[in-house]
Amino acid sequence: MQRLIEQPAGEGDVLEAGTPLGRVHYHLSVYRHFSDLEGEPVPPAIDVEGKIAPRGQVDLTALHERQADLTLRLADGRLLDFSIVDAAGVIRSTGRGFFRE
């Protein structure tokens, strides 16, 4: 089972291999996994999905087509590795959830 635990939104930077590509507006949904059985341990796991919209020269279609490995720097300084699911800007985290530099 998973529960929605946070919905961060704001403006951030999209990075590819540490190189800034441009600014985007983001709206994310953060889900944490829980066990369906009480007392059953579940390794901590967080999934993040959402949508980004360019605030400049970021070409979401091109990034989606080449399946680029990207990072979003949120306004609060957290980072999120993600992939673009479609050219409309739907994104999904690619593993470790949020982290800091």
Backbone hydrogen bonds, N-H to C=O, Kabsch-Sander energy under -0.5 kcal/mol:
donor,donor_aa,acceptor,acceptor_aa,energy
3,R,32,R,-2.4
5,I,30,V,-3.1
6,E,30,V,-1.1
10,G,26,Y,-2.1
12,G,24,V,-2.6
13,D,73,R,-1.6
14,V,22,G,-2.7
15,L,71,T,-3.2
16,E,19,T,-2.5
19,T,16,E,-2.0
21,L,14,V,-3.5
22,G,14,V,-1.0
24,V,12,G,-2.5
25,H,53,A,-2.9
26,Y,10,G,-3.2
27,H,51,K,-2.0
28,L,8,P,-2.9
29,S,49,E,-3.3
30,V,6,E,-2.8
31,Y,29,S,-0.5
31,Y,47,D,-3.2
32,R,3,R,-2.5
33,H,45,A,-2.1
34,F,1,M,-3.6
38,E,36,D,-0.5
40,E,37,L,-1.8
47,D,31,Y,-2.5
49,E,29,S,-2.2
50,G,91,I,-1.8
51,K,27,H,-2.1
52,I,89,G,-2.2
53,A,25,H,-2.3
55,R,23,R,-2.6
60,L,58,V,-1.0
63,L,59,D,-2.1
64,H,60,L,-2.6
65,E,61,T,-2.6
66,R,62,A,-1.9
67,Q,64,H,-1.3
68,A,63,L,-2.0
70,L,68,A,-0.7
70,L,82,F,-2.0
71,T,15,L,-2.3
72,L,80,L,-2.8
73,R,13,D,-3.0
73,R,71,T,-0.5
74,L,72,L,-0.7
74,L,78,R,-2.7
77,G,74,L,-1.9
79,L,99,F,-3.1
80,L,72,L,-1.7
81,D,97,G,-0.6
82,F,70,L,-2.5
83,S,92,R,-2.2
85,V,83,S,-0.6
85,V,90,V,-3.1
86,D,90,V,-1.0
89,G,86,D,-1.9
91,I,50,G,-2.4
92,R,83,S,-1.9
93,S,48,V,-3.2
94,T,81,D,-1.8
99,F,79,L,-1.9
